[in-house]
Amino acid sequence: MAFRFKDKKEIKTFILYLLVQIDRPIDMTTLNDIVMQDDFVNQFDFFDAFFELCSSGAISKEDKDGNVIYTLSSKGRVAAQMLDGDLSTAIKERSARSAMRLLSFERLGARASSEIVEKNGKSI
């Protein structure tokens, strides 16, 4: 199994770091996809840490045209700067690169898909 954050403080730091890198309002589904795509965080741990960050005021929630979006508050930005050194550089670089790739695909409307085609009675 690959490396996975287990400590809630590390998970919160990771989420704050990604929000700094994204630097724009984001919906829950996209943020979840970004955090989960490199498998550094368990799904349940993500939601637990995320909603604690919201409750503490580090992440702000806003309703924009019927869609709920989240942004990093000034309190969250300060915390992210203070805790930045707690994360591995390799993890930060990989996750930031993955986040930007996912956001780029989303902006372009690109979607991954696959199909199984039978040929001569065999799936290829």
Secondary structure, DSSP 4 states (H G I P E B T S, - for coil): ------SHHHHHHHHHHHHHHH-S-EEHHHHHHHHHTTT-S-HHHHHHHHHHHHHHTSEEEEEETTEEEEEE-HHHHHHHHHHGGGS-HHHHHHHHHHHHHHHHHHHHT--------EETTEE-
